[in-house]
Structure formats: structure tokens, C-alpha cells
Amino acid sequence: MNSGKSIYKGLIYKDLFLIKDAFPIAALAVLFLLFSITLGFTGGFLALCIMLLVFAVKIVESTLIYDETDGCDSFVLTAPVSREEIVRSKYLLQILLLAGAFLISAVLLLPISVLPQFSGEEWLYIMLIVGFGYALVYGAVVIPVYLKFGQHTSRYVAFAILVVVAGLYGVTFGISIFMEYAASTVPLLIAVLAVSFAAYGASYRISRKIYAKKEF
């Protein structure tokens, strides 16, 4: 059985090839972000940053749909690749895409810290980090749901999960405003990230068990 980085690179390259047509949409989102900065719409800018994070999760969701539709899993399993490695590649891809979306948003937020017209808007960084945490939670639920129930049922479940996560983000946003983004928001930020990473770890273990029993 081959092991090491080459296996994960191959699986991730396969997924990226399947969804390559989606990247122009991401490029358009970045242009909208730049346009928002130019006009000074910081609230809308934050919303678009969060959309980038959601888009990152949606890309992995699309690869799961492609795999099921094209019967890719049964084909890949004929190669010297284990089921655990296939599941792990999905989580690695999702982490890479989320990290990329987060870094793009963080870089685009830099003008807020240097331009006078954006003075006092540093709270956007806090909410971006919170958004990253909730995007992890969304991604943590989506993968095992798709592996267990398939695309037809999971589409509706994934949408419901997105609505719930968006609601939680809104509540956190409201709490942060109430706390005036002061030092007291730090425990809230740590709590959100701790729960998010714990959920992601639990999700990986659940997905591994589901995929180990799955028949193709």
C-alpha cells in the first residue's frame, strides 16, 4: 500500500480537477470584495468574506456529489488507496480551501487597518475569525451527512445546517456588538474556535466509520 503525501496529493488534485470550473466564481467574489472596499461598505465586505468561507465548504460538497454521480469511489478503491485515506483527503482539501479563503479575506481586510476612512472597523477581523470557526462546523457536518445519505437527501440537510450555522453566527455577531468588541470578546472567540475544532475532529472520526462500512 502506497503511503505518504503523494496519495493525498493525487486525491486532492482529482477533486480540484472536478471542480475547476467553479474557481472563476471565486475570482468574481474577490472582485466584489475589492469593490466593497473601494466604496467603504465594510458590513457588506464582511458578508462577502463569509461567503468565501461558505464557498470553500461548498466546493468540497460538490466533490462528494461528483464522486457519487460518477461512481468515482469504486474506481479509486481499485488503486492502492485505503478508505481512510480517501476520507482524510476530503478533510485536508476542505481545510486547505478554508485556510485559503480566510487568508484572502484577511489580506483584503488590511486596508481597514491603514486607511483613515476605515478607522474603528477592526471588529471585522474578529467576526472573520468567528466566521472561519462556524465554516468549520458547517463543513464538519456536511461531509459525514453526504457520505451517509447521498446527495439527494443531503442537499436539503446541508441547506438546513447552513441556515442554523448562519443563525448562530448572527447570534454571536449580536453578542459581540453588545460586548462592544472589547477584550471580553476574547473568551467568546476562544470558545467558538474550540468547539469548531472539536466538532471537526469528531466529524472526521464519524466519517471514517461511515465510509468504512459503505458499499459501492
Residue, then its C-alpha position, 0 to 999 in steps of 0.5 A: m500500500n502506497s503511503g505518504k503525501s503523494i496519495y493525498k496529493g493525487l486525491i486532492y488534485k482529482d477533486l480540484f480537477l472536478i471542480k475547476d470550473a467553479f474557481p472563476i466564481a471565486a475570482l468574481a467574489v474577490l472582485f466584489l470584495l475589492f469593490s466593497i472596499t473601494l466604496g467603504f461598505t465594510g458590513g457588506f465586505l464582511a458578508l462577502c468574506i463569509m461567503l468565501l468561507v461558505f464557498a470553500v465548504k461548498i466546493v468540497e460538497s460538490t466533490l462528494i456529489y461528483d464522486e457519487t454521480d460518477g461512481c468515482d469511489s469504486f474506481v479509486l478503491t481499485a488503486p492502492v488507496s485505503r478508505e481512510e485515506i480517501v476520507r482524510s483527503k476530503y478533510l485536508l482539501q476542505i481545510l486547505l480551501l478554508a485556510g485559503a479563503f480566510l487568508i484572502s479575506a484577511v489580506l483584503l481586510l488590511p486596508i481597514s487597518v491603514l486607511p483613515q476612512f476605515s478607522g474603528e472597523e477592526w471588529l471585522y477581523i474578529m467576526l472573520i475569525v468567528g466566521f472561519g470557526y462556524a465554516l468549520v462546523y458547517g463543513a464538519v457536518v456536511i461531509p459525514v451527512y453526504l457520505k451517509f445519505g447521498q446527495h439527494t437527501s443531503r442537499y436539503v440537510a446541508f441547506a438546513i445546517l447552513v441556515v442554523v450555522a448562519g443563525l448562530y453566527g448572527v447570534t454571536f455577531g449580536i453578542s459581540i456588538f453588545m460586548e462592544y468588541a472589547a477584550s471580553t470578546v476574547p473568551l467568546l472567540i476562544a470558545v467558538l474556535a474550540v468547539s469548531f475544532a472539536a466538532y471537526g475532529a469528531s466529524y472526521r472520526i464519524s466519517r471514517k466509520i461511515y465510509a468504512k462500512k459503505e458499499f459501492 
